Amino acid sequence: MAGKLKIELIKSPIGYKSDQKSTLKALGLRKLHDCVEKDDTPQIRGMIRKVRHLVAVEETGGMPDEA
């Protein structure tokens, strides 16, 4: 897991539990269609798993190749 993850908030957290709202806030997602890019770590994967019904996740390229 050495890449990056692009996370987008695609569904409103209104009506969901406060711990899920807190998880979105910790990820840096505030408004609908906000996107953040985070390192692909087990901690971030766990946070995404908790709110997987509210976000879309895309794996982006990791570190560029050194020439």
Contacts in CASP RR format, 6 or more apart in sequence:
PFRMAT RR
TARGET T0000
AUTHOR 0000-0000-0000
METHOD contacts of the structure
MODEL  1
MAGKLKIELIKSPIGYKSDQKSTLKALGLRKLHDCVEKDDTPQIRGMIRK
VRHLVAVEETGGMPDEA
1 40 0 8 1.000
1 41 0 8 1.000
1 42 0 8 1.000
1 45 0 8 1.000
2 40 0 8 1.000
2 62 0 8 1.000
2 63 0 8 1.000
3 39 0 8 1.000
3 40 0 8 1.000
3 59 0 8 1.000
3 60 0 8 1.000
3 61 0 8 1.000
3 62 0 8 1.000
3 63 0 8 1.000
4 37 0 8 1.000
4 38 0 8 1.000
4 39 0 8 1.000
4 40 0 8 1.000
4 59 0 8 1.000
4 60 0 8 1.000
4 61 0 8 1.000
4 62 0 8 1.000
5 37 0 8 1.000
5 38 0 8 1.000
5 39 0 8 1.000
5 40 0 8 1.000
5 44 0 8 1.000
5 48 0 8 1.000
5 57 0 8 1.000
5 58 0 8 1.000
5 59 0 8 1.000
5 60 0 8 1.000
6 35 0 8 1.000
6 36 0 8 1.000
6 37 0 8 1.000
6 57 0 8 1.000
6 58 0 8 1.000
6 59 0 8 1.000
6 60 0 8 1.000
7 27 0 8 1.000
7 29 0 8 1.000
7 35 0 8 1.000
7 36 0 8 1.000
7 37 0 8 1.000
7 38 0 8 1.000
7 48 0 8 1.000
7 55 0 8 1.000
7 56 0 8 1.000
7 57 0 8 1.000
8 33 0 8 1.000
8 34 0 8 1.000
8 35 0 8 1.000
8 55 0 8 1.000
8 56 0 8 1.000
8 57 0 8 1.000
8 58 0 8 1.000
9 24 0 8 1.000
9 29 0 8 1.000
9 30 0 8 1.000
9 31 0 8 1.000
9 32 0 8 1.000
9 33 0 8 1.000
9 34 0 8 1.000
9 54 0 8 1.000
9 55 0 8 1.000
10 32 0 8 1.000
10 33 0 8 1.000
10 54 0 8 1.000
10 55 0 8 1.000
10 56 0 8 1.000
11 32 0 8 1.000
11 53 0 8 1.000
11 54 0 8 1.000
11 55 0 8 1.000
12 32 0 8 1.000
12 54 0 8 1.000
13 20 0 8 1.000
13 21 0 8 1.000
13 24 0 8 1.000
13 51 0 8 1.000
13 54 0 8 1.000
16 54 0 8 1.000
19 50 0 8 1.000
20 50 0 8 1.000
20 51 0 8 1.000
20 54 0 8 1.000
23 47 0 8 1.000
23 50 0 8 1.000
23 51 0 8 1.000
24 30 0 8 1.000
24 51 0 8 1.000
24 54 0 8 1.000
24 55 0 8 1.000
26 47 0 8 1.000
27 36 0 8 1.000
27 38 0 8 1.000
27 44 0 8 1.000
27 47 0 8 1.000
27 48 0 8 1.000
27 51 0 8 1.000
27 55 0 8 1.000
28 34 0 8 1.000
28 36 0 8 1.000
29 36 0 8 1.000
29 55 0 8 1.000
37 60 0 8 1.000
38 44 0 8 1.000
40 59 0 8 1.000
48 55 0 8 1.000
48 57 0 8 1.000
END
